[in-house]
């Protein structure tokens, strides 16, 4: 039987940072470690080359009449910077209290350790478990999964044989209240660059004669929101699917209040579009955000120049049934229409993905043709979480994006069961990332019961 804590300690030692080419060895080590675990569990393991970091595709075969589940995860992690903010080194896992500290412990190696250990336990009890399983573990999730689309095109017929996808790359509010995620926001965006004069100019000699690209950029950016907070792009809201009443009712059970959220963020008040509270806005509403803006002199002191160029990095979070390519085109069209004369505008596009939503069984808007295995998976997960964590799960959309989930749905038709095993306390993408040992232990029990519940009766 696998010890999930020891497994996670060994897995987290590999600095598998996909954003930095200097860490290829760490990526290879993490990949080989995961492959070794799966081989010991009896899987046939294939390492599929990509343009960057290979994808692990491991299969446990069996009778084709058995249910077939794909378990998704990723072996890459975020950079550990700033290193001086870590209490202990980022890739030297250490237990303090009831948490294991190291980069990648929560995102996403901890949840994988849960899945591996649960499967080991179940197979030890019943080596002939009537369940086909495919592990799909990628190495580029933290950089937007640029190779996944091509992988999916090549392997979609093979993946279509499954009944659903299961993953734990989403969050819950705390270690006692688990969330089954029913929706993910999509993501798209672009970088816009404005060019005025051919070079930076002396603002005393030339100021007043031309339009400053920074001024033009600021006016353009300011035009993209209305005073009430709504995105000011014609057609932006045309395809937005409003949440069902049961979704609002479910969110009302969330264990934190608006004031808790405000204090957590450290702000004096919220700024939300009409029709949403702050807790609703981050799940049910689309957004447009400025992630970076620049131009001109950025050093200390003053340098009186009119910059030749100015830029802004813009991303948009999308909700069902918005489409990433449609919304990005609307943004580009709007910016071009509003661009002032005398300014040259250029775009570089950002990768993204469309939103995803799944309706659990037993809801007023549950699809009449929902596959029986999907309904059984949700029921098994609900029962397992309730028993192992002591509370029924909440069914909530999440504000973040996992673009590959929407891609899988589009290419294969498969829905996803998303069980949140990380919490805000885990410090994802930040110094002192950690994973709760309570979630680790209860997660193993939950997944063991889920796998048994998914197996053919």
N, C-alpha and C positions, 0 to 999 in steps of 0.2 A: 504494500500500500504506500502511496506517495505521501510524504509529509509536506503539506502545502506551504508551510513557513520556510522550511529549508529549500524547497523548490524555488520559491520567490526570491530568497536571499541569493541563491546562485544565479538566477535569471537576471536579477537587477544589477549584478556586478558588471555586466557588459554595457559599455557606453555606446549604445546603438542610436546615435544621433544622426538622423537622416538628412538634416539640413546642412551638414558640414562634411565635405569629402574627406577630411582628416580622420573621420571615425568609421571608415569602411571596415576596418578590422573588428571594431566593436559590433557593428551590424552583422558581420559574418559570424561572430561568436554567438550572438543572441539567436540568430537564425539556426545555427547548428545545434545549439542547446535545445531549442523548441523541437527541432526535428528529432533529436535523440529521445526526448520524452515521448513523442508520438510513436516512434518506432518501438519503444519498450511497451507501449500500450497496444501494440499489434497492428498499427496503421501502416498502410502502404504510402510512403512519403515521396512526393515529387517536389522538386524545387524548380519553379518556373521562372526562367530569365525574363527580365524586363529591361527597359532602357536605363534604369537606375539600380534599384534594389529588388532582388527576386522575391517572388510570392511563394509561400508554402501552401501546397495543396495536398492534403493527407486524407486518405479514404479508409473507412472501415466498411467493407462490403457486406453482403448477405443476401437473403431472399429479396427479390425486387418487389415483392408484395409488402415488405416491411415499410413502415414510415421512414422517411429520409430527411435528416436535418443538417443544415450547414451551420457551423459555429464559426463566427467571424471574430477576428482580433487583429492587432498589429504589434510587431516586435520593435518598431522604432519608437524613439522618445524625443522629447523636446531638448534643446540645448540646456545646459545647467546654469548658464550665466544668470546673474552675477555670482561667481563662485564664492566671494567673500561673505555672502549673506547666508551661506549654509552653516548650520551648527556643527555638522560633521560632513566629510567629503561626500559629494553627490553620488558617487558610484562605489561607496563602501557602506553597504547596508548595515543599519544598526537598529536594534529594538530599544525604544525608550517608552516606558509605560506599556500601554496596550496598542502601540503603533510601530510599524516598520518604516524607517526613514531612508529614502534613496530616490533618485530620479527614476521615473517609470513605474514605481510601485503601484500607484493607483491607475495610471494611464499608460499602458493598459496591461502590464505584466501581472499585477495582482489579480484582476478578474480572470486572466488566463490560468494562473495557478489554481484558482478556485475550480475552473472547468476541468483542468487536467486531473486534479486530485479527486474530484467528484466522480469522474469517469473511471479512474483507477479503482475506486471503491466499488462502484456498481459492477464493473467487469470482474472483480475478484469474487463478488457474491454470485454473479451469473455471467460466466464467460460467453454464453450463447444469447445474450440480450438481443431480442428481436428488434433492433434499431440500426438503420444505416446512418453513418455519421461522416460528414466531410468537414475537416478543419480548413479554413481559408484564412491565412495569417499573412498580412502584407507588411512591407517595410517602408512605406512612403506615406502613411496616413498623416503624419505630422507636417508634411509639406504639400498637402492637398491631393494626394493619391494620383499624381499625373500619369502613371502607367496603368491605372486600374481600368480605364475605359477600353484600352486596346486588349488587355487581358480578358475582359468580359466579352468582347466581340468574339475572341477566339474560342472561349470556353463556355459560352452561354448555353449551348445545347446540352453540354454535360451537366451544368448546374441546374438547368430546368428540370432535371429528373427529381430534384429534391421537392419537399413539401413546404418548407419555410426556412428562414434564417433566424438564428438565435445569437444575441450578442449582449455584452455588458460593457459598453463604452459610453454609457450615459450616467446621469447622476441621480442622487436621492438627497433629501434635506438633512438626514442624520442617520446614524447607525441603527436606529429603531424603526424608522419609517421608510420603507422601500417604495420606490416608484417604478411602475411599468410604464415606459415611455411610449406614447401613442402618436407622437409626431415630432418631426425635426424641421427646423427652418432651413430653407434653401439658401444658397449664397452665390452672389455674382458681384462683379465690380469691374473697375477700370482705373487706370491712372491717366489723368489729363494733364498735358503740358501746354502752356501758353507761351508764345514767343512774340516779343515786340521788336525792339531794335536789334541790330545784328550783334551788338556787344553791350556789356554793362556801360552805363553812362554816368557822368558827373551830374548829380541832381541840381547843382547850382547853375551850371552852364546850360543844361537841357531841360530842367524841370519846368513844367507848364506847357511844353511844346508837344508832348506825346502822352499817350495813355500808358501808365505804368502797368506792366503785366500782373504785378501783385495786386494792384487795385482791381483790375479786371477779374482776376481769379476770386478775390474775396467777394465781389459783387455777384459773380456767378454762383459761388457756393452758397451765399446767403439766399439766393433766389430759389434754392431747391427745397426749402421748407416754408410752409405758411406760418403766420404768427401763432396759430393754435397747435403747431407741432406736426401737422400732417405733411407728408411728402408732396411737394408741389411739382409733380411731373404729370402731364396729361396722360390719362389711361393707366396710371400706376396701380390704382385700386380696383380696376374693372373686374379682375378674376379672383379677388380675395374671397375665400370661403370663411364665413363667420363661424365661430365655435358653436357647437350644439349646446343646449341648456345643460345637459348632463356634464359637459366638460367644465362649464362655469361652476356647477354644483360640486364637482370633484375638487376643483381648485380651492373652493371655500373651506375644504377640510385640511388644507396645507398647514403645517404646524407653526408657521411664522406669520406674523402680522405685517401690515404695511409699514408700521413704525419700526418693527424689527429689521425689515429690509432697508429702510431709510438709514437707520443707524449703522447697519453693516456696510453700506456704501459710503457713509460719511458725508452725506449731502443734507442740505437744509430742506429741500423740497424736491418733488418729482416733476418731470416734464414729459407728459405723455400725450399722445394724440387723443382726440375725443373718442369716447366710447369704451375706453380701457382704463382699469386701474393699473398701477405699476406692475403688479404681479401678473396681470392678464397681458399687459403690453409685451412682456418679454417672451410670451408663449404664443399668443394669438395674433399679434400685429406685425406687419412688415415694417422695415426700417430703412433709412439711408444714413450712413455714418461716414464721417471724415476721419480716416485713420492716420493721415499724415499730410502736412502742407508745408511748402517751403519755397524759397527763392531769395536771391539777394544775399547780403552779408549776414552770417550766422555767428561770427566770433564775438569776443568781448569788445566793449567800447563801441564806437560809432564809425561807420564807413558810409559816407553819403552818396550812395549809388542808386540809380534806377536800374533794376536787374533786367537782363535780356530775357530771362526765362523765369517762369514760376510753375509749380506743379501741385497737384492734389491727388491723394490716393483715396478712392471712394469705394466702399462696399455696401451692398444691400442684402439684408436678410429677408427672405421671402417665405410666404405661407401658402398652404394649399389654396387655390389651384394655380398660383402664379408660375410662370415658366422663366427660367433663368435667362435664356437667350432673348426672349421677348422684352423683359424688363431692362436688360442691359442695352438693347437697341433703343428703347424709349429714353433712357438716360442720355445716350449719345446724341440722339436726335434733338432732345431738349437743349443740351449744352451747345450744340452747333447753332441752333436757332437763336439762342440768347447771346452768343459770342459777339462782342462788339467789333465794329469795323476797325481795321488796322492791327488786329491781333491774329496770329496764326495758331490754330488749335490742332494738336495731335493726340492720339490715344494709343495706349498699350493695354491690351485686354488681360483680365485676370481669370484664371480657371474658377469654376464653381460647380454648382449642382442645383437641381430643382428640389423643392421641399418634398417631404414624405409624411403620410399619415395613414394609420391603420385604425379601424374601429373594432374594439373588443366585442365578443359575443354578448348577446342579451341587451344591447342598447337599441333605442328607437331607430337609429340610422345604421345598424349593422347590416352589411350587404346580405341579401337573401341567398346569394350563391357563395357565401364564405366557405372555403374548403373545410371539411370535418377535422383534418389534422391541425389546422390553424386554431379552430375553436377549442379542440382538446388541449393544445399547447397552452393557451391562455388560462384555461380552467386548471390545468396542472400547476402552472406557475403561481396562480392565485392561492391555491391550496398549500403549496410548498412554502411560499413566503409567509403566509398566515401562521402556519405551524412553527416554522423555524425562527421567525423574527417576532412573533407574538402580536402582530397587527396585520390587518388586511392591507395589501398594497394600494397606493393611489394610482390612478390612471391619468397621466398628464402629458400634454405636449411639452417639449423642451425648446428653449430658445436657441440652442447651439445647432451646429450643422455637422452631419456625417454624410457628405455628398454621395459616397458610394452606395448608401442604402437606397436613395432614390434611383441611382443608376441600376442597381440590381432589380428593383421593381420594374423599371422601364424595359430592361432587356430580357428579364426572365419571368416577370409576373409574380415573383415570390414576395410575400409579406414577411415582416420581421417582428420578432418578439424581443423587446429591448428591456433588460432588467438592470436598473441603476445600482451599481456597486461602489461608486465613489461619492464623496460628500464634499461640501465646501471646506470642511476642516482639512481635507487632504492636500490643499495647496497645489492643485494641478498647474503645470507650466511655471511654477514659482519656486523660489528657494524653500528648502525643507519640505519637499513633497513627501507624503507618507500614505500609508494604507492601514486602515483599522484592522487589528487582529480579530476583533469581534465580528466584523463583516467577513473576514477571511474564513473563520470557523463556521459561522452560520450560513455563509454563501455556499460552502462545500456541501453542507446538509441540504440546502435548498436545491442546488443543481442535481444532487444525487436523486432526490425525489422527483424533480422535473424529468430527468432522463428516463426514470422508470415509468413515469406517467405518459411519456411520449411513445414508449415502446408498444409494439403490437400486443393487443390483449388476447 
